[in-house]
Amino acid sequence: MAEPYNDEDGYNDGRPMLDEAQSQQSLGESFISGEDSVVPDIQMLNLHCARAFPPRNRTPEAKEEAAASWEPVREWLRTRSAEEVRAAAEQRGDSAMTALHFACRNAPPTDVIDVFLSIAEDTVQWPDSFGWLPIHYACACGAETEVIKQLAEAFPESKTTVDRRGRTPLHFALGNSSKPVSPDVVVLLSSSGAAGYADDNGMLPLHYACAYGASEEALYVLTGAYPDAITTQDRRGRTPLHFALSNAGRRAAPSAVRLLVGFNRDIVNSRGGSSNPLRVLAEFASTIREDDDQKDSVHKCLEHLLNAEPEPTADFFTALQSLPDWLSEQAVVMEVVQTLLNEKISQRFPTAVLMVDAYVLVMVIITYSFNVQTSIERRNECLDQECVKISASTLMPLYLGGSYFLLREIIQLISLLSLKAFNVWYTNATNWLNLIFVFCVLFWTGHMQNGTADNDFFRVGCAFSVTVLWTKLLGYLRNVLIDFAVFVGGVFYVVNRLAAFLISLGIILIAFSQMFFTIFLESDTCLSQPEFNKTELNAILRCEGEAPTEPFCNRWTSFLRVYTMLLGEVDENEFFYEGRAQGIALALFLIFMFLVVILLANVLIAIVTDSYKVIQDQRAAIVFWTNRLDFVAEMDAIANGPWKAKLKKSMGWEDEDGSGGDGAANNSNFQGVFGKESWKRLMDLFEDEIDDSVVSLEYFLYTLLRVSVAVIVIPLWIFLGVVTAGWLWPPQIREAVFTSSVFKHTNDSEREDELRKIQVKKLEQEVKDLKDELLKELAMDRTQVVQMKSVVAERKVEIANEMKHVKRIVTMLFEQLSGFG
């Protein structure tokens, strides 16, 4: 049995618990493997029990070999008297271990245990130096169910006896991952209340069961025996759900997660300092390769976790972001996640930030373009340094825009640090783009104000900055419109798919450019050309269009010419000199046209078309909702991160309960009231039918009201919302503008397959529900049967003791009668 989570982080298996005890046994390896002649006969029983071993695997050969290892024990017991057996069974080693301890450690057969319990029954109650009874060893090492029942019936109090670290036999039985415990053993051991015993780390048996993959039936028994275990946290604030998710690759993990959240959905949220369960799953999933067999179990755990509808906190969204790509793609297309993202982005704060981003970005792009043009013109026209400078007031929109995005990035970074999710920030390429954007705007704005930097350097730098600015605008549109998200995602997806092709194409282009250069080097074509490149006259002639155009006379122009030929710009006259064909060069040209221009170019088109179609048809939802998740997580971390409560507390702004307030809840309540009912009434004006005649006064007034609302009130309200960045909009407008639907492109056969899958899943759910009910009833029946067996066993012991007492009295009577005779 491995001790769960004994490492520093708390989510990995530590050193096996049994090894901890075995390393301190009184009988070391030298004693066990030593000569029998040097071992006193009274210790031979310990030695034979220690040498026996359990089956190494489940094959018949391994079982036969293990059974044969117990023959020396049986032989020794058969050849010794009861007094000798009792003396040997009561013999203790340095670790206070008896032969029964050694036997239980090695999965003993029931007949051997029968002998010990009939001759030296008291040894079943003796703990070793670690506080382990024989039943602890039997449970830890996966002894047969009948053996554990024998030990429990011989000493019923052992079921709740704890070792020096507070662990009951039930802890040990559930911690054996190599041989999962049977539900019968769990019923037996938990019948006396052991399911509610916590070890020194505050871990209940249910924690162990979830950590080591106990069966669903065993979990039902444990939760039925002690329902509070579902929400019980250990000393590190971890519930059984945390342990199940940190071992989500086990086959039993999905059923454990489903069972736990089925009993109490609230456990999917962070409570009392515990980390978000979704973050635990993300940490485990990050250790799995994309082709690992454990992926299916992790997928199912994620589905059960998200179907429980976790609270949409900042910690939840950052945990979603921290999921590996292969798991995040499944999460963002789930209906519950999309619903939460739509609700979040249509709230006041995200809407306001989204609109202010657009305003500031457009302001920066327009102002930057005009000021760069002005600065370049002044640098070429003005001789005075003061004339080159642009006033700070003119550049103020650029300073404000750069400072706004910088402040946003700093607040986001602080929020993520408070959530202990810094990795989410630095792994997001958008954040690095924002920093580059801020640097370019502020850096070149400073040069425009001071008139510094070399003219050529300034032009090149500003040209690069313009690219960054428009890329930033494209990134913004990606968060708002699905078409832009698909386009950007398609570009990256195509580039990834084309990596090997582009490398191969580059090698081919370099090779052909080198071949053409080698063919034409020092040929008549190149020798007939004057050395214009080495004279100042070259620039003049090139400007006048009189410079030679032969492209293959140097390496660089040869490569450029080959590249333009790939794009379709072909001049076959370049391979003729004075009307005669250049044989080898023309042959290379024909090969290049067929291999590159015709074949590879069409392959490139096919790959790009196919890849983009995959993005558009199959991955559109994934791409868009992933981008939406990044933005919503960023906004929620800024608006409702832990730093907010800390700031309120430091400023003395706590609520009456001293909690510091729930900004998310308060904002949500406020936005749910303001404007919602008023907008609904305005819309109702256009839905109600007027029963009166067209010429009636009421009809005229009602029509006039409708026209006034449509022409004045609604446009004015929308305009006020635009001016206030959506703050004065009712929730209906924000939802209409910013919420999105996923468009799935499926054909008729795919729809039929999807319908069949839904029907099958519905049937599976009904079967599972029926199974759950049956298992609950069986668990209750088993508990009652075990309790009845315990009562019967106690009665048997009482009757046996009474019979012994009667026998003793009868013996005394016979002795007295014989004395009188």
JOPEDA-V909889 format. One record per residue. N is the residue number from 0. OMEGA is omega in whole degrees, 0 to 359 (999 if undefined). Layout:
n: [N N]
omega: [OMEGA OMEGA]
//
This chain:
n: [0 1 2 3 4 5 6 7 8 9 10 11 12 13 14 15 16 17 18 19 20 21 22 23 24 25 26 27 28 29 30 31 32 33 34 35 36 37 38 39 40 41 42 43 44 45 46 47 48 49 50 51 52 53 54 55 56 57 58 59 60 61 62 63 64 65 66 67 68 69 70 71 72 73 74 75 76 77 78 79 80 81 82 83 84 85 86 87 88 89 90 91 92 93 94 95 96 97 98 99 100 101 102 103 104 105 106 107 108 109 110 111 112 113 114 115 116 117 118 119 120 121 122 123 124 125 126 127 128 129 130 131 132 133 134 135 136 137 138 139 140 141 142 143 144 145 146 147 148 149 150 151 152 153 154 155 156 157 158 159 160 161 162 163 164 165 166 167 168 169 170 171 172 173 174 175 176 177 178 179 180 181 182 183 184 185 186 187 188 189 190 191 192 193 194 195 196 197 198 199 200 201 202 203 204 205 206 207 208 209 210 211 212 213 214 215 216 217 218 219 220 221 222 223 224 225 226 227 228 229 230 231 232 233 234 235 236 237 238 239 240 241 242 243 244 245 246 247 248 249 250 251 252 253 254 255 256 257 258 259 260 261 262 263 264 265 266 267 268 269 270 271 272 273 274 275 276 277 278 279 280 281 282 283 284 285 286 287 288 289 290 291 292 293 294 295 296 297 298 299 300 301 302 303 304 305 306 307 308 309 310 311 312 313 314 315 316 317 318 319 320 321 322 323 324 325 326 327 328 329 330 331 332 333 334 335 336 337 338 339 340 341 342 343 344 345 346 347 348 349 350 351 352 353 354 355 356 357 358 359 360 361 362 363 364 365 366 367 368 369 370 371 372 373 374 375 376 377 378 379 380 381 382 383 384 385 386 387 388 389 390 391 392 393 394 395 396 397 398 399 400 401 402 403 404 405 406 407 408 409 410 411 412 413 414 415 416 417 418 419 420 421 422 423 424 425 426 427 428 429 430 431 432 433 434 435 436 437 438 439 440 441 442 443 444 445 446 447 448 449 450 451 452 453 454 455 456 457 458 459 460 461 462 463 464 465 466 467 468 469 470 471 472 473 474 475 476 477 478 479 480 481 482 483 484 485 486 487 488 489 490 491 492 493 494 495 496 497 498 499 500 501 502 503 504 505 506 507 508 509 510 511 512 513 514 515 516 517 518 519 520 521 522 523 524 525 526 527 528 529 530 531 532 533 534 535 536 537 538 539 540 541 542 543 544 545 546 547 548 549 550 551 552 553 554 555 556 557 558 559 560 561 562 563 564 565 566 567 568 569 570 571 572 573 574 575 576 577 578 579 580 581 582 583 584 585 586 587 588 589 590 591 592 593 594 595 596 597 598 599 600 601 602 603 604 605 606 607 608 609 610 611 612 613 614 615 616 617 618 619 620 621 622 623 624 625 626 627 628 629 630 631 632 633 634 635 636 637 638 639 640 641 642 643 644 645 646 647 648 649 650 651 652 653 654 655 656 657 658 659 660 661 662 663 664 665 666 667 668 669 670 671 672 673 674 675 676 677 678 679 680 681 682 683 684 685 686 687 688 689 690 691 692 693 694 695 696 697 698 699 700 701 702 703 704 705 706 707 708 709 710 711 712 713 714 715 716 717 718 719 720 721 722 723 724 725 726 727 728 729 730 731 732 733 734 735 736 737 738 739 740 741 742 743 744 745 746 747 748 749 750 751 752 753 754 755 756 757 758 759 760 761 762 763 764 765 766 767 768 769 770 771 772 773 774 775 776 777 778 779 780 781 782 783 784 785 786 787 788 789 790 791 792 793 794 795 796 797 798 799 800 801 802 803 804 805 806 807 808 809 810 811 812 813 814 815 816 817 818 819 820]
omega: [179 178 187 167 180 183 184 181 175 180 175 180 180 182 181 181 181 177 179 179 183 180 181 181 178 177 181 181 180 179 182 182 183 180 180 185 182 182 177 184 182 178 182 178 175 183 180 178 179 180 177 183 178 177 181 176 187 181 178 180 180 179 178 179 179 179 180 181 180 179 176 178 180 180 181 181 181 186 180 178 181 180 180 178 180 180 179 180 180 179 181 174 181 179 178 179 177 178 180 175 181 181 182 178 187 177 187 172 185 183 177 179 178 181 180 183 179 183 182 186 183 184 178 181 187 174 173 184 178 183 181 170 175 180 174 179 181 180 182 187 174 177 181 182 181 179 180 177 178 181 181 179 178 180 185 181 182 182 178 177 183 176 185 179 173 184 177 174 178 175 184 181 181 181 180 183 181 178 182 183 179 178 179 180 180 177 182 186 182 184 182 176 183 180 179 181 178 178 183 178 181 183 177 175 179 175 179 182 179 181 188 170 175 183 180 178 178 179 177 180 182 180 176 180 181 185 182 181 183 182 181 178 175 185 178 176 183 175 175 178 177 182 178 181 179 172 188 179 179 181 183 185 180 180 177 179 180 180 184 180 175 177 184 183 185 182 178 180 178 180 172 177 179 179 181 180 179 178 177 178 179 179 179 183 180 179 184 174 185 181 182 180 182 184 182 179 179 177 182 177 179 180 180 182 182 177 175 175 178 177 183 179 177 179 180 183 176 175 175 179 184 176 174 187 185 178 179 179 176 184 188 179 176 185 183 179 180 178 179 180 177 179 183 186 178 175 188 187 178 179 180 180 180 181 177 175 180 180 184 182 177 178 181 183 181 182 181 182 181 182 176 178 179 182 180 178 179 180 181 184 187 174 180 181 181 180 182 185 175 186 180 180 178 182 184 177 179 178 180 180 178 180 180 181 177 178 178 182 179 179 179 181 179 180 180 176 178 176 182 181 181 180 178 182 187 176 180 183 180 179 178 175 178 179 177 178 181 181 182 182 184 183 183 173 176 178 178 180 184 180 183 179 177 185 180 179 180 180 181 180 180 177 176 181 178 177 179 181 181 174 176 178 178 176 177 179 178 180 186 187 184 180 178 178 178 180 181 178 179 178 180 180 180 179 178 179 185 186 182 180 182 177 179 179 178 178 180 179 179 181 180 178 178 179 179 179 181 180 185 182 180 176 180 182 182 181 180 181 177 181 182 185 183 183 177 180 182 182 182 182 179 178 180 178 183 181 180 184 180 190 190 183 170 190 186 179 177 179 179 181 178 180 179 175 176 182 174 179 188 175 184 180 179 182 174 177 182 175 180 181 173 193 183 180 179 178 177 178 180 178 180 181 181 186 187 187 183 187 186 180 178 174 178 179 181 181 181 180 181 182 180 177 177 179 186 186 189 187 181 181 181 182 184 184 173 177 178 178 180 181 181 179 178 181 182 177 179 187 190 179 180 180 183 179 179 179 179 181 180 180 180 182 182 172 182 179 178 185 183 176 176 183 181 182 182 180 180 180 181 183 180 182 188 171 186 182 180 179 179 179 178 179 179 178 184 180 182 177 179 184 185 180 181 183 182 179 181 179 180 181 181 177 178 177 179 180 180 180 183 186 186 189 184 177 180 180 179 179 178 177 178 181 182 179 176 184 181 176 171 181 183 180 179 179 181 185 192 177 186 175 179 179 181 180 181 177 184 180 178 177 178 178 180 179 178 179 179 179 179 179 178 178 178 180 178 178 179 178 178 178 179 180 180 180 177 178 179 179 178 179 179 179 179 179 179 178 177 177 179 179 179 179 178 178 178 179 180 179 179 179 179 178 177 180 178 179 180 179 179 179 179 180 178 179 179 179 178 178 178 181 999]
//
